[in-house]
């Protein structure tokens, strides 16, 4: 049985709007970068037993899915693990971060009926990314990586 758990994180779009204005980047580019950063944090936070959960964490964006890679990586750690793709990005959703092993939700939220305690890894990762956006460090990192702007009028 697959537990489908959706965890939504709200972002203050004022900071995204500022980044877009000052860097000239599209908001979807910034969100995709933040999603991949969240993926990295989630992999650091994920409980490690066989490594299948950690290897199954991936990001879907409007530019494509990494399910096949995450599925293969999880099964390389545990050939018996069951997987299912996370939702695709599209429409108003620019990026989705999650894990494809079927027990991922039980690890995140716990499963009292199966005596599985919660080991959150996605929510703490999302909170780290949100905090970086709120304190301006995301902007500073993006500014350091930004390509030079074209001079105005030329």
Secondary structure, 3 states (H helix, E strand, C coil): CCCCCCCCCCCCHHHHHHHHHHHCCCHHHHHHHHHHHHHHHHHHHCCCCCCHHHHHEEEEECCECCHHHHHHHHHHHCCCCCECCCCCCECCECEEEEECECCHHHHHHCEHHHCECCCCCHHHHHHHHHHHHHCCHHHHHHHHHCCCCCCCCC
